[in-house]
Amino acid sequence: MSRKQVMTVAVLVVVFAWSTVMTVLGQLAAVATLLPSLGLLVQQIVGALNGTEPRSPAASGTPPAAAAAGCEEPS
């Protein structure tokens, strides 16, 4: 495993340990608020470990100017 992968796994373990401690201490509202962020963290870490890259605007067929503006042309 590369150094980057080791650091990624270490961050994931720390975040999940913190979430577990918050749950044990009865801070369910804090954990529930952070669940979407934790899900995104896991998704990004899995993508980083698998070496996948986000799709470029050219690959999706969206013109670069529209992708930069955050909108797509109607089909």
Residue pairs with C-beta under 8 A, 6 or more apart in sequence:
1 9
4 48
5 48
5 49
8 45
8 48
8 49
9 45
11 45
12 41
12 42
12 45
15 38
15 41
16 38
19 31
19 34
19 38
22 30
22 31
23 31
47 53
47 54
57 63
57 64
57 66
57 67
57 68
58 64
60 67
62 72
62 73
63 73
66 72
66 73
